[in-house]
Amino acid sequence: MTKILAKPGYSEFTAGYKLGSQVDLSNSGVTLVNEGVVGNKGTVGVSATQWGVEIYSSMSGSGNTLMNYGVIDPAGNGGPPAAAVGIATGNDDVVINESTGTLSSQTDAGFYATSDSAADRATNVTLINGGLISAASASYDAVIIRDSGIVTNLSAGNIAGPVVFDSSVNYGATPTSNVSLVNSGIILASGNYGAVYMYDGGNITNLAGKISSSQGGVYGVKIARQAGTITNAGEIAGGTGGDAIIMAAIAGNRVID
């Protein structure tokens, strides 16, 4: 089943769209398509919407896809956390931000996949970016995944802000190293942290891409707690005085450059 959220030149769902609570759709195998504007871009305070689009599949829901060709940019003052796109629960959901697409929030992240408890988790999430995903400011992350998932940033993709895989128990998650990043585009971080952070191990493949904290961030890539593998054919750089790569002092770490 396919649902068009907004057609080109139109603005819809200024208070956000939530799959799983809408009466017109099920919560599995749905394709959402946005070609216009979703959210209340430029009108902070008009709505307390937390998400522009939320996929709330419940644990029985899975296999939903969002394809964004337009702009998803909520005011986001219903958070924190808040994001242009949020995946609250479910398995194997996919978000594709096309070359013309923008995912941003005026108060938080561009993309957020939550894991607040063992029964409220978004697992095996896939995010593919060929457009722009941005954080609200240097104080926020552009992409946050709290459980298992993969982020692919294509050659035209621009992620303006940190990419964080944080399955910390502080958020009710089960720590997992089943996370991956494949980058052919640009990931630039600013603020107090780095461009890419993996809380519990993981794998990073940087092809012809750039991963950098040159905009004021600290490190380029940090993989904590468990072993990780970094394969680099591009550029990984820390900020002024910062390290390009930081890894936990444990066996099994690999950097292939």
Secondary structure, DSSP 8 states (H G I E B T S, - for coil): -EEEEE-TT-EE-TT-EEETT-TT--SSS-EEEESSEES-TT-TTS---SEEEEEE--TT-B--EEEESSEE----TT-SS-EEEEEEEEES-EEEE-TT-EEE-SSSEEEEE-EEETTEEEESEEEEESSEEE-SSTTS-SEEESSSEEEEE-TT-EEES-EEE---GGGT------EEEEESSEEE--SSS-SEEETT-EEEEESS-EEE-TTT-S-SEEE-SS-EEEEESSEEE-STT--SEEE-SSTT-EEE-
